[in-house]
Amino acid sequence: MVPMHFLELLALAAVMGLSIFASLPIVLRRSRTARLVNFLSAAAIGILLFILADVWSDVASVLYPGGSYLANPTLSVIFFGGLVFAYFALYAFEHGPRVLKGNPSAPKELSASSTALFVAIAIGFQNLTEGMVFGANWAVGLSGVLAVIFVGFFLQNITEGFPIAGPLLRTEERRVGLFAAYFALGGLPTLLGAGIGYIWTSTGLLVLFDAMAIGTCLYIILPMLRSAFRPAEGPMETALKYRLLYFGVGVGFVLGFVVNAL
């Protein structure tokens, strides 16, 4: 029989992970102007940039213990391997079929659906490590720390729906099932991580998943920025789009920081 306290852990982890769905009603709205879409897409990039910085700050404290300038050699190898693997695995997924067919031409731009999928994968890796931290603290009964972790991760996950939905905001389709699947891919690893962290904790595993999250974020930010800087119709609209881009990225980054600091 599964212990009741373990079921309570999984229930709380599910609440944390599925809080990502709180942004679903906003991104599914059909009545939005092009300028609002540009702003929301830019804010999504800002939130993703904050997630990248946040994950790095977590893993850096492990790689460089006690503020040392000398990194742990074993963990550094794990980090480097995980980052490179995730980055080039996405590259192979995107460009592999074209290369295998012997087509040396320039690759097509990554589709909105594929971009959203890769963002969901990156956030999923991040939430996997967050779940592991929550599960490990639950196992040793640190109730005060648990409350802080739960509230922080819950609020942060609410904002993580926007980076996933950002690439899809410019499309005409509003398929609820597609959004829900990507949101689940980003949020449900929290539940898996909590179970793993409760049963077994490993610093190397945390570093590996953080590295894969960073590698995925680095890869997917590039096409998102390329799409964001695509000129609009006319010089005035292009200038306005760029102003909204800079403002939106800043707002998204600050929003991620504020939510994480609460």
C-alpha positions in Angstrom: 0.0 0.0 0.0 1.3 3.5 -0.9 1.9 5.6 2.2 -0.6 8.5 2.7 2.2 11.1 3.1 3.6 10.0 -0.3 0.2 10.5 -1.9 0.0 13.9 -0.3 3.4 14.8 -1.8 2.2 13.7 -5.3 -1.0 15.7 -4.9 0.9 18.9 -3.9 3.4 18.3 -6.7 0.5 18.0 -9.2 -1.0 21.3 -8.0 2.4 22.9 -8.5 2.9 21.4 -12.0 -0.6 21.9 -13.2 -0.7 25.6 -12.1 0.9 26.2 -15.6 -2.7 25.8 -16.9 -3.7 29.0 -15.2 -2.5 31.0 -18.2 -4.5 28.9 -20.7 -7.6 31.1 -20.8 -5.5 34.1 -21.6 -3.5 32.5 -24.5 -6.7 31.0 -25.9 -8.5 34.3 -26.4 -9.3 34.9 -30.0 -9.9 38.7 -29.7 -6.4 40.1 -29.7 -4.7 42.7 -31.9 -1.4 42.3 -33.7 0.3 44.6 -31.2 -1.0 42.7 -28.2 0.3 39.5 -29.8 3.7 41.1 -30.3 3.8 42.2 -26.7 2.8 38.8 -25.3 5.3 37.0 -27.5 8.0 39.4 -26.3 7.0 38.9 -22.7 7.2 35.1 -23.3 10.8 35.5 -24.5 11.6 37.6 -21.4 10.1 34.9 -19.1 12.1 32.2 -20.9 15.3 34.3 -20.5 14.6 34.6 -16.8 14.1 30.8 -16.5 17.4 30.3 -18.2 19.1 32.6 -15.8 17.3 31.1 -12.8 18.3 27.5 -13.7 21.9 28.6 -14.2 22.0 30.3 -10.8 20.7 27.1 -9.2 23.2 24.8 -10.9 26.1 27.2 -10.5 25.9 27.1 -6.7 26.4 23.3 -7.0 29.2 23.4 -9.6 31.0 26.1 -7.6 30.4 25.1 -4.0 31.0 27.8 -1.3 31.6 30.5 -3.9 34.8 28.8 -5.1 36.2 29.7 -8.5 37.1 26.0 -9.0 34.3 23.9 -10.3 33.6 20.3 -9.2 35.2 18.3 -12.1 32.8 15.4 -12.1 29.7 17.6 -12.0 31.2 19.9 -14.6 31.5 16.9 -17.0 27.9 16.0 -16.3 26.7 19.5 -16.8 28.7 20.0 -20.1 27.5 16.6 -21.4 23.9 17.3 -20.6 23.9 20.7 -22.1 25.6 19.6 -25.3 23.4 16.6 -25.7 20.2 18.5 -25.3 21.3 21.3 -27.6 22.4 19.0 -30.5 19.6 16.5 -29.9 17.1 19.3 -30.8 19.3 20.3 -33.8 19.3 16.7 -35.0 15.5 16.5 -34.5 15.0 19.6 -36.5 17.6 19.2 -39.3 18.3 15.5 -39.2 15.6 14.4 -41.7 16.7 17.0 -44.2 20.4 16.0 -44.0 19.6 12.3 -44.3 17.7 13.0 -47.5 20.8 14.7 -48.9 19.3 18.2 -49.1 22.1 20.6 -48.4 19.9 23.7 -48.9 19.3 26.2 -46.1 16.9 24.8 -43.5 13.3 26.0 -43.3 12.3 28.2 -40.3 11.2 26.2 -37.3 7.4 25.9 -37.2 5.4 27.5 -34.4 4.3 24.1 -33.2 7.8 22.7 -33.0 9.1 25.8 -31.3 6.3 25.5 -28.6 7.2 21.8 -28.2 10.8 22.5 -27.6 10.0 25.3 -25.1 7.7 22.8 -23.3 10.6 20.3 -23.2 12.9 22.9 -21.7 10.4 23.9 -19.0 9.7 20.2 -18.4 13.3 19.6 -17.5 13.4 22.6 -15.2 10.2 21.5 -13.5 11.6 18.0 -13.1 14.5 19.3 -11.0 12.1 21.5 -9.0 9.9 18.5 -8.2 13.0 16.6 -7.1 14.0 19.4 -4.7 10.4 19.4 -3.3 10.3 15.6 -3.0 13.7 15.5 -1.2 12.7 18.1 1.3 9.4 16.3 1.9 11.2 13.1 2.6 13.2 14.7 5.5 10.2 16.6 6.8 11.4 20.2 6.4 7.9 21.7 6.6 9.0 25.4 6.7 11.2 25.0 3.6 8.4 23.0 1.9 5.9 25.9 2.3 8.3 28.4 0.7 9.2 25.9 -2.1 5.5 25.1 -2.8 4.4 28.8 -3.0 7.4 29.8 -5.1 7.1 27.0 -7.6 3.4 27.3 -7.8 3.6 31.0 -8.7 6.5 30.5 -11.1 4.7 27.7 -13.0 1.7 30.0 -13.6 4.0 32.2 -15.7 5.6 29.3 -17.6 2.6 28.8 -19.8 3.4 32.0 -21.7 6.7 30.9 -23.1 5.1 27.7 -24.3 2.2 29.5 -25.9 4.2 32.4 -27.2 5.2 30.8 -30.6 1.6 29.8 -31.2 0.1 33.2 -30.6 0.7 34.3 -34.1 -1.1 31.4 -35.7 -4.8 31.4 -36.5 -5.4 28.0 -34.9 -6.5 27.8 -31.3 -6.5 24.1 -30.7 -7.2 23.5 -27.0 -5.9 20.0 -27.2 -2.5 21.1 -28.6 -2.1 23.8 -25.9 -3.1 21.4 -23.2 -0.7 18.7 -24.4 2.3 21.2 -24.4 1.3 22.6 -21.1 1.1 19.1 -19.6 4.5 18.3 -21.1 5.9 21.3 -19.3 4.1 21.0 -16.0 3.7 17.3 -15.2 7.4 16.5 -14.8 7.1 18.3 -11.5 5.0 15.3 -10.3 7.6 12.8 -11.7 10.5 14.7 -10.1 8.7 14.8 -6.7 8.4 11.0 -6.7 12.1 10.6 -7.7 13.3 13.1 -5.1 11.3 11.4 -2.4 12.8 8.0 -3.1 16.3 8.9 -4.2 18.3 12.1 -4.4 21.3 12.6 -6.6 23.3 15.8 -7.1 24.5 14.5 -10.4 21.0 13.9 -11.6 19.9 17.4 -10.7 22.9 18.9 -12.5 22.1 16.7 -15.6 18.5 17.8 -15.8 19.4 21.5 -15.2 22.0 21.3 -17.9 19.5 19.8 -20.4 17.0 22.5 -19.5 19.7 25.2 -20.2 20.7 23.5 -23.5 17.1 23.3 -24.7 16.5 27.0 -23.7 19.6 28.2 -25.5 18.6 26.3 -28.7 15.0 27.5 -28.8 15.6 31.2 -27.9 17.3 31.7 -31.2 14.4 31.1 -33.5 12.0 32.9 -31.1 14.2 36.0 -31.4 14.5 35.6 -35.1 10.8 35.6 -35.4 10.4 38.5 -33.0 12.7 40.7 -35.0 11.1 40.0 -38.4 10.0 43.3 -39.9 6.3 44.2 -39.9 4.5 45.7 -42.9 5.7 49.3 -43.2 8.5 51.2 -41.3 6.1 52.7 -38.7 4.7 49.3 -37.7 8.2 47.8 -37.7 9.5 50.5 -35.4 6.5 50.0 -33.1 7.0 46.2 -33.1 10.6 46.6 -32.1 9.6 49.0 -29.2 7.0 46.5 -28.0 9.7 43.7 -28.3 12.2 45.5 -26.1 9.5 46.5 -23.6 7.8 43.1 -23.6 11.1 41.2 -23.0 11.9 43.5 -20.1 8.4 43.1 -18.6 8.6 39.3 -19.0 12.0 39.1 -17.3 10.9 41.3 -14.4 7.7 39.4 -14.0 9.7 36.1 -13.8 12.0 37.7 -11.2 9.2 39.1 -9.1 7.2 35.9 -9.1 10.3 33.9 -8.2 11.2 36.3 -5.4 7.8 36.1 -3.7 
